[in-house]
């Protein structure tokens, strides 16, 4: 029997979930539904009915999509919110459907749902291929059973064991069987780093078509995948985390198999950490082959019947270690020898290695691998192409064994390195004859290494064609370093060649999965290189800096900050505090600190760095100038635009002297100077500077260069801020087409241009168009950047503000009140954007009728801005002006006039008489002078003010038009009705020409004109 209240309970829970998700619009939800595979139809009208308890979705897929999508957003935006579980949603929805049918609600046939399309299976990541003659081991049977000692089914299993015992092969076999059995989603993860795990989850989320699965925010996409895995009820899945090396790397990244409807997790690791076991997880210890398994493997692998006693002896010699047996068998097969002969050779190698080193493994595995490795490598190196297998394996030994791109091994630095080593071994001069190496020779050598079981070479595994076991990598590195007096030098050359090769193939943009692979390889190289990537003459290798920048570009700012700290520590350790690379690392650390939201910390770090770089490198050095620029930028973004502009003015003179007028450094400095000049209030000066800068960029770099487009974006922005509205909307639309064409629709610059277009629409009087544009932008920014990105929060701020400008003051107050906690949480209480939201919230609170509340809010804001920015900052002065205005509206007009007069003196001294803020205060003084009864004095003050604005901003600027409207009013109030009519008639004609006949300002002038005509 249906619960008579189930519809309302479902709707109430849906509303709470929707609110926790940030109240996405119906249009946004409809668009997200359309992106699903297969698409889910969520009409805005139906969404309103479901949310308000008038109906419920008629089909299960729609209900499931709503809950899953909103829960993913809520988890990111409101971590404290706890949603009901799937069983509750499912049961309540079914009860509500029965209730609606009983009450005569819309019948289920009202919406005809087409037959469900087959859901495509998803396979993400490269599952290692089965080893030759793979053995079905006892451990595999235990893994497949997936039960603990009590018989309870366990869905997360951790395969634990020493290197070389076959953990990855067991996991891969399990994954292949699961895929063959029909598991619908299989994700194989190289879990050696946290970045690798996050990237794999993000790719899986995109393959599944999940909401918020954006390539530019892998962290949010990974979280979306984990939410899907926890809540999926219609698809089975398996996640394999191969080679977990640090428990901290999987913190917060364990897929919730125990609470999902059809999920399983397998982990492989060498660790015996307690953190990897725990509730819902089962540890499976993987050891070496049993005697029977070793015999079965060798019998299957070797070409003809062998003496059983000799096979048992060989297995014993190799400690039944699977990887050692694999190498031995591969050698015997390729050499055509027999087990006895191999054992004799092996005995010599094992004797050499019979004394373990100080860092040896706690068992004999490394000694065995080293012995079998030596025999196999010697044989492979004699095979055509001779002399190439060993140096190629050495190169692979310092990269990521879980997946090395073949393009790195065939890059020019790698080919030159291989050719030099081959030439040295052959005695031929470099550059001649058979010593030359090309990509085809490398591919053949990789096949030789593959046949000798030293690597796995899979040409179909894009960007991860080469895999090498860690024990083989270690044996290769140790053999090279142990090579006499030249060993350490050879290792350093090898490491630097590998770094050069990664840099050579690293794309600047559009890297996707390839970027993740390259970051994993650079991390592996860093971990094994010791001091080899640091040299007194050349400093820290560029790949170390490049990998961090690449990590930050993917949106993993926190990870980039951590990596920057690690690099700074390494530079201090290897190069000392005064080396250029150490100073560069400190510069990067300060930069990423700022990008992570700690603007004050970044400013302090740059201030500490600047005297050091100036003293050590000189005041005109490129890095010194760059540090000055970064410090000024942070200070400007923290609210001190005047100081930033002054610094960039000084920097411009220095860059012109050092580099000339057309150098990138000079043009960049001019861009920053213009930007912060605009933030000080000199919008007209910013426009003039950007017009000159755009012309120079077009001449020097061309129309499609990134810097040219950014300059055009800034120019259109500041034209709007300066009140230059003629053709503003068409200009923004044209620019948007160019930016999207060159940089892509989801590029940050494209999104910024869309926000500027919305501002232009609103300024032109089309507030509804501005709101619509911002709603669409907000949906895309949430998808691309994530809900907590500062740009996403900024769009929410602008959306609320334009809603208020359209007259919806209560709506603006509600939206800004919801935004403020998010900005406090993400940016901090002292961040400029947080303070701006408090400013607008106070303003619209006052406009909605709570004038006393606005006065109190502005007083609190003023105290904070005085503390944070000081008394002379433009934003502090603006807050004083707003406070005075609402004091007047609250009834304290005399006090407001005194406050404005004091403010005007302060602004004239600090900002200058022509600053927009100064001119605005003069306008406010004139208004309240008139309100106090001196209409004639108000009109006179406005005439003087209009003349100054025409001089500074031009006669067609919005500010000039606004002052003419006020002048007309006070002329009429002073009794000069004819003068008022004349002023307003001329103004109306200009507004129709500039703003259009339907602009709200034009309509207001038309009404005011009729009023004064009627009085005349």
N, C-alpha and C positions, 0 to 999 in steps of 0.2 A: 504494500500500500504506500502511496506517495506521501511524503512529508509535506503538509500544507504550507510550510514556511520555507521550503527548500529553495525556491526561486529567489526570494529575498536574501537568504543566507549566501547563496552563490553570488548574487550581485554585490552584496556588501563586501564579501571577501575579494571580489574582483576589483571593486573600487579601491579598497585598501592596497591591493597589489599595484594597481594603476598609479596611485598616489606615490607609493614607495619607488615606483619606476620613473618618477619625474613627470607624470601626466602627459605622455606623448599624445599628440593630436590623433583624431580619427583618421585623417588623411595619411599620417605617418604610419599608423598601424596597417592601414589598407595597402600602402606601398610595400611594407615589409612582408605582408602576407603574399603579395604577388611575386616576391623574390624566392619563395619556397619552391621546392621540387618534390611533388607537383605543387603548383600554386594553390594558395588558400585564399578564398574570397572573403573579405571582411568589409562590406559596405559601411560607410560612415554612419548611415542611418541605423543600421542594425547594431553597430557598436554602441550607439547612444542608448538604444533600448536594452541591450544586455547589461550595460553599466548601471542603468537606473531601475532594474528589476522588472521591466515590462515584458521581457522575454528572455530566452536563453538560446545559444547556438543549437541548430537542428542537427548538426553532425559532429561526431566525436573528433574528427581531425581539426576542425575549426576551434573547438574548445581547447584541445591539447595545444594548438599553436599559440593561442592567446596566453595561456598560463605559462608556457615555456618561454615565450618571447618577453613577457613582462617580468617574469622571475629573473631572467638573465640581466635585464636592465636594473631591476631592484637590487640585485646582489651587488652590482657595481656602484649604484648611487646611494643606497641606504643599507649599509652592511648590518645594521642593528635589526632590520626587519626580518622576521621569521615567517615564511609562508607555510600554509598547510601542505601536507605531503600529497603525493599523487593519488593515493587511495581516497583521501578526503575529496579532492577535486572531482575524481571520477564518480564516486558514489553520490555526491551532492548534485552533480550535473545530471546523472541518470534519474535521480529523484525529481529534480526540477523539470526534466523533460516529461516525466509521467504526470507531474502536477499540471503542466501547461496543457497537455492533451486532455486531462480531466476537466480543466476550466475552460476549454474551448479556445485556448490560445492558438496561435498560428499553427496549422497542421504541419506535420513533418514534410508533406508533399509540396509545401509552398515554395521551397527551394529545391529544385531537382539537382542532386549531386551526381555528376557523371561517374561512371565506373572508375575506381582508383587505378591510376597508372602503376605499372610495376616499379617499385622503388629500386633505383640502381644501387648495386653494391659499391662500397668504397674501400679501396686499398691504398693506404698512404705509407710511404717509406719503402726502403729496399730490404726485403727479407733475404738474408744470406742464402746462397744456393747450398743444396745438400752436399756435404763432403762425399768424395768418392767412396763407395762401399760403406756408407753410413750404417752404424749398428743400432738395432733396436735394443736399448739397454734397460736394465732394471729401473734406473732413474726415470726413464721415459714412461714406463708403466706407472710408476708412482705419481708422476706429473699428470698423466691423463686421468688418474683416479680422482684427484682433487678432493681428498677427504683427510681429516686429521685422525689422531689416534682413537677418538671417540666415535668416529664414523660420520661426523658433521661435515657437510660440504663446505669447502673453502674456495672462494673465488679469486683470491689474490695469493699467488705463490712466488716465493723468493728462492731462486736457484743460487746456491752459495757454494763457492769452491775456489781452489787455487787456479792460477792461470794454466791454460793448456789442457784442462780436463774435459772440455767440450760443452760448457754451459751454453754458449751461443748456438751451437749446432742443435742441442736439445730443444732450446726455445724456438729456433727456426723450424724444426721438424714439427713441433707442437702447433706453430702458427700455420704451416702449410696444411696440416691435417684439419685444423679448424676451418680454414678457407674452403677446403674441399668438402667439408661437412655442411657448409652453407652459412657460416658466420657472415653477417651482412656488412660489418665495418671492422677492418683490420688496420691497426696503426702500429708500425714498427718504428721505434724511437732510438736514436743514438743518444743514450742518456749520460754520456761522459761529462756533459756540462749542463747547467741549468738553461742556458741559452738554447742548446739543442733540444731540450724537452719542450720549452715554450714554443719554439719555432715549429716543431713537429705537430703539437696540438693546434697551433694556429692554422697550419696548412690543412689539417684534418677538418677543422671547423669550416674553412672555406670550401673544401671538397663536399662537405655535407650541406652547404648552402645555408648555414645557420645565421640568424640575425646577429649583427655586431661583429661578424667575422671579417674584419678589415685587414688587408695586408700591411697597412701603415701603423697598426696598433696590435702587434702580436700578443702583448700581455692580455688585452681585453678579449682578443679572439681565443686565446688559450683558456681563459676563464669561461667563455661561452661554451667551449667544447666540454669542459669539466661539468658544467651545469647540464648540458645535454646528456652526457654519459650517466649522470646521477638520476636524471628524470626520464630518459628514453624508455618507452614502454612498447614500442612497435618494432624495434630493431635490435638484434643481438650484436655485441661488439667484443673485440679483444684488443688490448693494448699491451705491447711488449716493450719494457724499458730495459734495453740492453746495455750492460756495463755501467751501472751506477757506481760512481767513484767516491761521492761525498753525500752522506745522508741529508745535509742541508739543501742539496740541489733539488730534492724531491719534496721538501717541505711545502705544503699547500698545493702540490701537484699530483697527489695520488688520486687516480680515478676511483670513484666510489662504487666498486663492483658489488660490495656487500649490500648496498641499498638500491642498486639498480635492478631493472627487470630482467636483463639478459647480458650482463657484462662480466668480463674476466680480465685479470691482470697477471702478467708474468714478468718477473724482474730477474735479471742476472747481475751478479756482483761478486767481487772477491772479498768484500767486507764481511766482518762478523759483528757488525754494530747492532746493538739492541734497538736502535732507532728504526732499523729496517724490518724488525719483526713487530709483533703487537697484535692487538685485537683484529680478528678478521683476516690475518695473514698467516700463511704456513711456510715454514722454511724447509727447503729440500736441499740437503747436503749432497753435492756432486763430487765424487772421488774419481780415481783413475779407473781404467778398464779392469774388470775382473779377469781372471785367467782365461775363462771361456770366451769372454768378449774380445780379449786381445787375440786369442787364437782364431776366432771367427773373422776378425777384421783382416789379419795378415793372410789367412787362407783365401779370402775373397779378393784381396788386393793383388797378391803376387800371381804371376802368370802361369805357373805350373806347380804341381804338388811339391811341397817342401817337407823336409824332415821335421816331424812334430817336436822332437827334442830340441832341434835348433831353433824352431819358432818360439818355443817356451823360453829358451835361453835368451833369445833376442828381446822378448817381451820383458824378461827379468832385468836384462841389461838396461833397458829404457824405463824401468820402473812402472811399466804398464801405462805410461803417459800417452794419451791419445795423440797429441800433436807430435811427440817424438816418434811414435810408430808410423804416423802418416808420412813424415819426412823420410824415415828409413825405407819404407815401402816404395815411395816415389823414386828414391835414389836407386834402389835395386832394379826397379823396372826400367828406368831410363838408361842405366849403365849396363844392363844385361848380365850383371854378376849374380851371385847367390848369397844366401843368408850367411854362410860361414865366412865368406870373403868380407862381407860388410862388417861382421862382428870383429874381425881382426883389425880392420881400419878404425872402427869405432873405439876399440880398446885403447889405441894410441891416443885418440882425441880425448877420451875420458880421463886417461892418466894425466894428460897435460892439465886438465881442469879438476884434478882430484882435490886440490886445496881450495876451499871456498873463500871468496873475498869477504871483506868486512860487511858489505851490504847485501850478502847473498840471501836468497829466499830461505825460509825455514825448512824447506825440503829440497830434494835433488832436482826439482823441475828445471831451473835455469841451467844447471850444469849439463843436464841431458840435452836440452834444446841447443845449447851452445855447441855441443859435440856433433849432434846430427846436423845442425846448421852449417858447420864448417865443411863437412863432407858435401852437403847439398849445394852450397854456394860455389865451392870449387868446381864441382861438376857443371853447374849451370853456367858459370863464367867461361868455361871452355866450349860451350855449345854456341852455334851460330845464332845471333851475331856475337862473336867472341869478344870478351873483355867488357861487356856492357851490363851483364846481369848484376854483378856485385855493386858497381857504383849506383845503379838504378835502385837497387834494394836499399842502399845506404840513404839515398834521397828520401825514399818512402819511409825510412825508419825514424825520421824526425818530424813527420807529419801525422795527421790523424788516422790511426789504423782502422777506424770504423768507416772511413770513406774518403779517398783522395781523388780529386779531379785529375783525369789524365791530361787535361789541357795544361795543368801546372807542370807536369813532368815532361811536356813537349814544348814548353815556352822557351824563348831564346836564351834566358839565363840558364835554364836547366840543360838545354842542348849543348851550349858552350861548355858548361861544367863537365858533362859526360864525355864530350869530345876530348877535352884536355886530359881527363883521367885515362881514357882509352889510348890516347896518343902516348902518354907517359909509360903505360904498360907495354905498348907495342914497340916503342922506340922510334915511331915515325914522327916527323915534324907536324906540329899542329897546323891544320888547314890543308892537309894534303891527303889524298887517297883514302884508304880504308879506315883511317882514324875518324873521318867525318861521321856525324850522327844526325839523323833526321827523325821526324815523327814516326815514319814507318818502321825504322830500326828500333825505336823505343817500343812500339807496339809489339814487334816480334820478341823483344827481350822480355816484355811483360808476360807473353805467352810461355816463354821458357821458364820463368819464375813460377808461373801458375802450374806448369806440369811438374815442377819439383816440389810443389806443395809449400812454397815459401810465401806466396801471396794468393789471393783470390782475385782474378781478373774477369770482370763482367762488363763487356762493352755496352750492354743495354742499360746499365745503371747510371743514368745521367748524372754527371758531376761527382759521382762516387764510384768510379769504375774500378778502383784499386782498394782492396782491403788487406791488412796485414795484422797478424796476431801480435799482441803486445810483447810476448816472450821472444818472438823472432825479431821484433824491432829492438828490444833490449840487447839481444845477442849481437845484432848488427852494430849497434852503437858502441857496445863495449869492445868489440873486436877492432873497430876503427880507432878508438881512443887508446887502446893498448898497443898500437902499432909503433912502438919505439918513440924516439925523440920528436918525430913529426906528427904523432897521433893527435895531439891537442890542436895543432895548427890545421890539420886536415879536417878535424871536426868543426872548427870555427868556419872554415871555407864552406863546408857542406851546409851548415846552418844558415849562413848568409845567402847562399845560393837558393835555398828553399824559400827564404824570406823574399828575395828578389823575384822568384817565380810566382809566388802568391800575389805580390803587388802587380806583376805584369798582367795577370789574367783577371784582376779584380775590377769589375765594372763600376763606373761612377754612379749610375742610376739604374733603376729597373732590375735589381739583382734577384729579388725574391728568394727562392730556395738556394740558389747558388751562393748568395751572400751568407746564408747560415752555414753552408759547407765551408766556405772560406774562413769564416770566423772560428769554426771548430778547428780547422787546420792551423790557423795562427795561434790559437790557444794551446794546442798540442805542441807546436814548435816552441812557444814561449816556455812551456813547462819543462822541456828536456834540454833547453839550450844553455842553461847556466848563465855565464857572462858573455856568451858568444855573440849576442845581439847588441852588445855594448862595446864601444871602442873609443878611446880617447880622441882620436882624430876625426872620426865620423859621427860619434855620439850614438844615441839609441836608434836602432833601425826604424825606418819610416813605417814598416808594417805594424809596429806596435801602436803608433799613433793612429794609423789608418783604421785598424780594427776597432778602436774605441769610437772614432767618429762614425764608423759604419753602424756600430751598435746603437749609438744615440739616434742616428737617422731613422732607425726602425721604431723609435718610440720608447725604447728601453733606457730611459734617462737614468733611472736608479742604477742599473747595471753599468752604464757608461761612467757614472760617478764613482762607483766602486772600482772599476778597472783603472780609472784615472788615478785614484789614490794608490793602487798597487804599482802602477807605472812610475809614479813619483817616488815611491819608496825604493823601487828598483834602481832608478837613476841616481838617487842619493847614495845607495849602497855601492853601485858599480862605478859611478862617474864623479861623485862628490857634489857638494851643494852649489858650486860655482860654474858647472859646465852648462853650455847652452841648452843641451837636451833636458837637463834638470829644470832649468828655467822654463822651457817650453812645456814640460809636464806640469809644472805648477800653474802655468797659464791655463792649460786645458782643465786642470782640476777646478780652478776658480770658475771657469766658464760653465762646466757641467753642474757646479754647485748652484749657480744662478738659474740654469735651465731647470733644475730640480725644485726650484721655488725658494731657495735660500738666498734671496737677493742681497740681504745685509751681509751674510757670510761671504758672498762673492765679492762685494765691495771691499770688505776688510782684507780678503786674500789678495786682490789686485793692488790695494794700497801697500801691502807688505811686499809684494813682488816688484813694484815699479822702481823703488830705489835700488834694488839689487840688479835689475837688468840694466838700468841706466849706468850704474857704477861699473859693472862687469863688461857690458857690451858697447857702452857709449850712448849718448842721448839721441843720436841720429840713426841708430841701428834699427832695422826693420822690426825686430822683436820688441824693442823698446817702444816704438811708435804704435805697434799693435797692442801692447799692454795699456798704453795711455788711452787708446781708442776703446778697448774693452771696459776699462774702468769708467770712462765717461758714459758709455752706453748704459752700464748698470746703474750709475747715479741718475741718469735721465729717466730710466724706466722705474726707478724707485721714487720719482716725483720731483727731482731737482733738475728740471729741464734747463734752467738758466745756466747752471754750472756746466751741464753737458754741452750746451751750445757754445759757451765760452771756450771750453777745452777743444772742441772741434774747430773753432775758429783759429786757435793757435796751431792745432795739428795740420790744418790745411796749408798754412804758410810753410811748415816744415816738409810736408809731403811734396809740395810744389818745388821746393828747393832741392829735395833729394831725388825725386823721380820724374818730374816734369808734369805738364798739364794733362796728358792723355793716359798716364799710368793708371792701372787698376786701383792702386792705393789712393791716388789723388781723387779719382771719381767716387770711390767708396766714402772717403772722408767728406766730400761735398754732399753726398746723399745723406749722411748722418747729420751734418750741420744743418741742412735744410729741414730735416725731420724735426730735430729738437728746437730749431728756431720756430717752427710752427707750434710746437707744444708750449713755448713760452708765450704764445698769443699772437705772434707775428705771422698770421696766416698768409697775408699778402706777400711778405718777404719769402716765405716758404714756396709760394706759387712761382714767384719770379726765379728763384734758385732752381726749382725743378724744371721749369721751362728751358732754362739754359742747359741743365744737365741732360735732359732727354735729347736735346739737339746734339750734344756732344756724344752721347751713347750711340745714337743713330749713325753718326759719322764714323765713330771709331769701331763699334762692335756690330752694327747692323740691327735691323728691326726685330729679329727673333732671338737675340741674345737675352739670357736671363736678366742681366743687369739692366738692359733697356726696358724690359717688361716691368721690372720692379719700379724703376723710375717713373714709368707711365702710371702705374698703380698709385704711387705716392702723389704724383701730380694731380690726378683726378680727385684723390681724397682731399688734398689741401685746397683745390679750387672750390670744392663744396664747403669746406670749413671757412673759406674766405667770403662765402656768399655769392660766388660766381656761378649762377645756376643756368645760364643760357646753354642749351644743348647738353646739360649735364647727364641726363638719362641716356640719350643716344650715345654719348661718348663712353659711358660706362658699359653699355651693351656691346659696342664695338670692341672695347678693350677686353671684355669677358670672352668674346669669341677668340681673340688672338691668344690670350693666356691659356685658355682651355685647349686650343689646338696645339700649342707648343709644349706645355707642361703637363697636360692631362686634366680631366674633369675633377679628379680628387686631390690635385696638388694643393698644398696650403695656400699658395698664391691665388689659385682659382677661387678657393673658398673665401679668401679675403676680398677678392674683387666682387664676389656676389654680395658680401656684406656691405661693401661700399655702394653697390647698386641699390640695395634696399634703402640706404641712407639718402641717396639721391632721389629715389622715388618719394620718400617721406618729405624731404625738403621741398620737392616740387608740388606738394599738397596731396599726393596719392598715398595717404597713410595706410589705406587698406592694401594697396599694392606692396607697400613696404612690409606690412605684417605677413602677407602671403609669401613674399620672397624669403623672409626670415624663418618662417615655419619650415619651408622646404630646405633651407640651408641648415637649420638645426637638426633635422632628420639626417642629413648627409654627414654633418660634422660628428654627430653621435656615432654613426656607423664608421666613419673614417678615422676620427681622432679619439673617440671614446667620450663618455658623458662628463668626465672630470677634466678634460683638457681645457686649459685657459681660454682657448678660442671658442670652444663650445659654451663655456660659461659666459663669455662675452656676448655671444649671440642671444642667449637667454636674457641677458641684461638689456640688450637693444630691443629685443622683441617686447619685453615688458614696458620699456620706455616709449616705444612707438604706440603701443596700445594706450598708454596714458596720454600721449599727444593727440590721439584721436578722440579723447574725451572719456575713456574708460578708466577713470582714476582709481576706483576700488579694485578693478582687475589688475592695474599696474602695481598697486600696493601689495595685493596677494602674491603676484608673481615674484616681485622683488623680495618679499619677506621669505618666500621659499628658496630663492637663490642665495640670499645672504649666508645661511648656514653652510651651504656648499662652498662658497668662496672663502669663508672662514676656515673650513676644514682643509681645503686644497691649497689655498694661497697664504693663509695666515691672517691675523687681525690687522696687521700693519701694511699689508700689500696695497699698492695704489688702487687696483681694481676693486678690492674689498671696500675701500673708503669711498670710491665712486658709487658703488651700489648703495652704501649708507646714505650718501648725498641724495641720490634719486629717490630712495625710499622716503626720506624726510620730505622731499619736495612734493611727491604725489600724496603723501599723507596729509600735507597741508592743503593741497588742492581738493582733496576729497572731503574737507571740512574739519579735520583735526588740526587746527592751526596751532593750538597750544602744544600738541604732541610734536609738531614739526619744529617749533622753537626749541623744545627740549632736546630733540634729536640733533638739531644743528649745533646747539651749544656743546653737546658731547663730542660731536664730530670735530668742532673747532678745537677743543682741548686736545684731541688726539693728533690733529694735523699740526698744531703748534709743537707738540712733543716730538712728532716724527719728522716733520719737514722744516720746522722753524717758522718764524713770523713773516719772512719775506717770500716764501714760496707762492707761486701763482695759485695753487689749489687752496692754500690757507686763506689767501685774500678773497678768492671766490666764495669760500665758506662764510667769511665775514659778511659779504654782500648778501648772500642768501638768508643768513640769520637776521640781518637788518630788515630785509623785505618782509619776512614773516612776523617780525616784531611789529612792523607797521600794520599788517593785516590783523594782528591780535589786538590792536588798539593803541599801541605805544608809538604813535607817529612821531612825536617830538624826539623820543629816544632814538628812533630809527634814523631820523634826519641827522642827528648829531653823530651817530655811528657811521653813516655814509659820508659825512663831511670829513671825519677823521680817516676813513678808509681811502677817500680820494687823495688826500695828502700823501698817504703811505704809498698808494699805487703810482702816483705821479713820480715819486722819488725812486721807487724800486723798478717799476715797469716802464716808466716813461709816459708822456702825455698822450701818445698815439696808440698805446696798447689797447687791444679790444676790451680787456677788463676795465681799464681806466675809462674808456668811452662808455661802457655799460653802466658804470657807477654814476657818471654824469647824467645819463638818461634816467636812472632811478631817482636821483636827487630832484631832477626836474619834475618827475611824476608826483613825488610826495610834496614838493613845493606847491604844485597845483592842487593836490588833494587837501592841503591845509588852507586853501582859499586864495593863493596867489597865482591865478591862472595867467595873468600877464607876465609875471616873472618866469613861469614855467615855459611859456611860448618863447620868450626871449632867449632863455637858456638853450632851448631846443634848436633855435635858429643858429646859434653859435656852434652847437654840437654838430648839426647837419653839415655846416661848412667844413668842419674838421674831418668828418667822415668821408665826405666827397673827396677831400684832398688825400686821405690815406687809403681809402678802400674803393673809391670810384663812385659815380652817381648811380650806377645800376646794381650796386651790392645790396644784399638783403638787409644789412644793417642800415644803409641809407634809406631804403624804402620804409623800414620800420619806424625810423625817426620822423619821416614825413607824415606817417599816419598819426603819430602822437602829437606832432605839431598842429595838424588840422584839428584834432580834438580840443587842444588847449586854446587855439585861436577862437574857436567857437565858444568855449567856456568863458573866455575873456570878453565876449560880446562882439567879436569881429566875425559875424556870420558869413559875410561875403568873402572875407579872407579865407575862412575855413573851407567854403565851397570851392574857391579857386585852387587852394592847395590840394584838396582831395580829388578834384577833377583831373588835375595834372597827374596826380599819383595814380589814379585809376587807369589812365591811358598807359602809363609806364608799366604798371603791374600786368595789364593785359598783354602788353608786348613782351615782357620779360618772363612772367610767371604763368601766363595763360588766363583765359577768362573764367575757368572753373576752379582756380586755386582758392583755398580757404582764405588766404590773405586778401585776394582780390574780392571775394564775396563780402568780407568784413568791411573793406573800404567802400564798397557799393552801398551797404546798409548805412554806414556812417554818413556817407554823402547825402543819401535821401533824408536822414535825420536833420542835417543842418540846412538842407534846402527847404524842408518843411518849416523850420524855425525862421527862415529868412522871409 
